[in-house]
Amino acid sequence: MVRSCEQAIAIGLPSIAFTEHLEFTVGGAGDAIVHIATDHRWWGRIKPLDVTGYLASVEDCRQRFPGLRILSGVEAGESHLFGASAGAIVGAHHFDRILGSLHAVPYNGRLVAADALFGPMSADDAMRYYFAELVALIEGSGLFQVLAHLDFPRRYWPRGAHRYREEPFEEEYRTALRALAASGRVLEINTKSPLASVDLVRWWRQEGGTAVSFGSDAHLPNRVGDRFKLAVDVVEAAGFRPGRDPDDFWRA
C-alpha cells in the first residue's frame, strides 16, 4: 500500500482509494446464497478480509503521506447473494467508498467463476448470462455506491473466437445501465479491463447515468493510475466533466 501511494504521488494523482476485496466462501444467516453450493476452483482463492489490519494500514499510509488523500473502501463481491454477511461488515465500520462487483454467478446449482461459463455455453451466451445476473446484483443489493467492471468476463473472452464487440450486447448493456442509473449510483471506468468505448459510456449517459469514477484495479503498485489519461479522453468524449473537487466523481 505504501508503494501504491508513492506511485500515486509520482504520477500526480490527488487521491487514491484502496477498495479491498470483501468476499465470502460460504453464506451466513440471512444470505441468499445459503442454499447454493460454491465451486472450490473459485472460492479456494478467496481469503477473509482482515478489517482491523486493513484499516490500520490505511491509517499508516495517511500518516506517511499527508499530502495525498487516501480513501478506505471495499469491493463487495456478489452482495445480492451475501447481503447479510457483507452488510454486517460494512455496517460495523466506516468505509469512504464501496464498490459492487460480480466475479461469480450461480450456474447449475453452484456458484462458479464468471469465466467458467465459457465452454459450457457459447461465448455470446456466456456474456448474456452474466449480464442477466448483473441486473440481479444491481436490483438486489443497495450496499454499494459504484459498480465495478460491469462486463468483467470480457477479460477472459476466448482466444480464437470472434473478436469481442460491445455492439451485439447493446441491449444487455443498456438494461444493466438503466437499472444502475435508476438507483442513482455511479459507473466505474475500469482501466484493467478492456477499456469501455465512447459509445458504451454514451449509453450510460443516455440511460440516465450522471456520474463515473476511474479505477485502475491495480493490485500491483506500478499499475496505479494506469491508462487514466486515455480513460479521461473516453469519458470527456461521452459528455462527462470533472466534479467540483479533484476527488469528486466526474459528472454529466
C-alpha positions, 0 to 999 in steps of 0.5 A: 500500500505504501508503494501504491501511494508513492506511485500515486504521488509520482504520477500526480494523482490527488487521491487514491482509494484502496477498495479491498476485496470483501468476499465470502466462501460460504453464506451466513444467516440471512444470505441468499446464497445459503442454499447454493453450493460454491465451486472450490476452483473459485472460492479456494482463492478467496481469503477473509478480509482482515478489517482491523489490519486493513484499516490500520494500514490505511491509517499508516499510509495517511500518516506517511503521506499527508499530502495525498488523500487516501480513501478506505473502501471495499469491493463487495463481491456478489452482495445480492447473494451475501447481503447479510454477511457483507452488510454486517461488515460494512455496517460495523465500520466506516468505509469512504467508498464501496464498490459492487462487483460480480466475479461469480454467478450461480450456474447449475446449482453452484456458484462458479467463476464468471469465466467458467461459463465459457465452454459450457455455453457459447461465448455470446451466451456466456456474456448474456448470462452474466449480464442477466445476473448483473441486473440481479446484483444491481436490483438486489443489493443497495450496499454499494455506491459504484459498480465495478467492471460491469462486463468483467468476463470480457477479460477472459473472452476466448482466444480464437473466437470472434473478436469481442464487440460491445455492439451485439450486447447493446441491449444487455448493456443498456438494461444493466445501465438503466437499472444502475442509473435508476438507483442513482449510483455511479459507473466505474471506468475500469482501466484493467479491463478492456477499456469501455468505448465512447459509445458504451459510456454514451449509453450510460449517459443516455440511460440516465447515468450522471456520474463515473469514477476511474479505477485502475484495479491495480493490485500491483503498485506500478499499475496505479493510475494506469491508462487514466489519461486515455480513460479521461479522453473516453469519458470527456468524449461521452459528455462527462466533466470533472466534479467540483473537487479533484476527488469528486466523481466526474459528472454529466 
